[in-house]
Amino acid sequence: MPVVTVTAPALAGPDLAAALGELAGEIATALELQASDIYVTALTSAASVIGTEPVPALPVVLLHGGRRARSAMEAARDAAAEVVARRWDCPPDRVWAQWILSDDEP
């Protein structure tokens, strides 16, 4: 089961639930799974800096899962970044999204 963590500025409760549900659905589609196969959680960014300068918080999406076809992992990552960019009203190139292997394979 892929586990997805979104760290981003706060969204209102109903908006957050809808965003996370859409995120699960889009990742599942990319991986040929069901949305119920994807666990998604969100954390609110308290503060962000670059060096010592405060900056607006930007979304970070980490997808934790086992090794899959590279194209599937990239499709899931890209789908996650697109949903988060739209839902958090952030330029797509300002969303950090990464697939992290949860196994010990090289």
matplotlib code that plots the C-alpha trace (Angstrom):
import matplotlib.pyplot as plt

x = [0.0, 1.6, 1.7, 1.6, 2.5, 1.6, 3.3, 1.7, -0.1, -3.4, -6.6, -10.1, -11.3, -13.7, -11.3, -8.5, -10.5, -11.6, -8.0, -6.6, -9.4, -8.6, -4.9, -5.6, -7.7, -5.2, -2.3, -4.4, -5.2, -1.6, -0.6, -3.7, -4.9, -8.1, -8.2, -8.8, -5.3, -3.6, -3.1, -2.8, -2.0, -1.5, 0.7, 0.4, 3.6, 4.3, 7.1, 9.6, 12.9, 15.5, 18.7, 17.7, 15.0, 11.4, 9.5, 6.0, 5.5, 5.4, 3.9, 6.0, 4.6, 6.4, 5.1, 6.4, 6.1, 7.8, 9.6, 7.3, 7.9, 9.7, 6.9, 4.3, 6.3, 6.8, 3.1, 2.0, 4.5, 3.4, -0.3, 0.3, 2.2, -0.6, -3.4, -1.4, -0.5, -4.1, -5.7, -3.1, -3.1, 0.6, 2.6, 3.4, 7.1, 6.9, 5.6, 8.3, 7.1, 9.2, 8.7, 10.7, 11.3, 10.2, 12.2, 15.9, 16.3, 19.2]
y = [0.0, 3.3, 5.9, 9.5, 12.4, 16.0, 18.8, 22.1, 25.3, 24.7, 24.1, 24.3, 20.9, 20.0, 21.3, 19.3, 16.1, 16.6, 17.3, 14.2, 12.1, 13.4, 12.8, 9.1, 8.7, 10.1, 8.2, 5.0, 5.5, 6.0, 2.8, 0.8, 0.4, 1.4, 4.7, 2.5, 1.1, 4.4, 6.0, 9.8, 12.0, 15.8, 17.9, 21.7, 23.7, 25.8, 27.9, 27.8, 29.4, 29.4, 29.8, 32.3, 34.1, 33.3, 32.3, 31.1, 27.4, 25.3, 21.9, 18.8, 15.4, 12.2, 8.9, 5.9, 2.5, -0.5, -0.7, -0.6, 0.1, 3.4, 4.8, 4.0, 5.7, 8.7, 8.8, 8.6, 11.3, 13.6, 13.1, 13.9, 17.1, 18.2, 17.7, 19.4, 22.3, 22.9, 22.3, 24.4, 27.1, 26.8, 26.8, 23.2, 23.9, 24.9, 21.5, 19.1, 15.5, 12.4, 8.6, 7.1, 3.3, 1.6, -1.5, -2.3, -3.1, -1.2]
z = [0.0, -1.0, 1.7, 0.7, 3.0, 2.0, 3.9, 2.8, 4.0, 5.7, 3.7, 5.3, 6.6, 3.8, 1.2, 2.7, 2.8, -0.9, -1.9, -0.2, -1.7, -5.2, -4.6, -3.6, -6.7, -9.1, -7.7, -7.7, -11.4, -12.2, -10.4, -11.6, -8.1, -6.2, -4.3, -1.2, -1.8, -1.1, 2.3, 2.3, 5.2, 5.4, 7.7, 7.9, 7.3, 10.3, 8.8, 5.9, 5.2, 2.5, 4.4, 7.1, 5.0, 5.8, 2.6, 1.9, 2.5, -0.6, -0.9, -0.5, -1.5, -0.5, -2.0, 0.0, -1.7, -3.1, -6.4, -9.4, -13.1, -13.4, -15.6, -13.0, -10.2, -12.4, -13.4, -9.8, -8.8, -11.6, -10.9, -7.2, -8.1, -10.5, -7.9, -5.1, -7.3, -8.3, -4.9, -3.0, -5.8, -6.3, -9.6, -10.6, -10.7, -7.0, -5.8, -4.7, -5.3, -4.9, -4.9, -2.0, -2.1, 1.1, 0.4, 0.6, -3.1, -4.8]

ax = plt.figure().add_subplot(projection="3d")
ax.plot(x, y, z, "-o")
ax.set_aspect("equal")
plt.show()
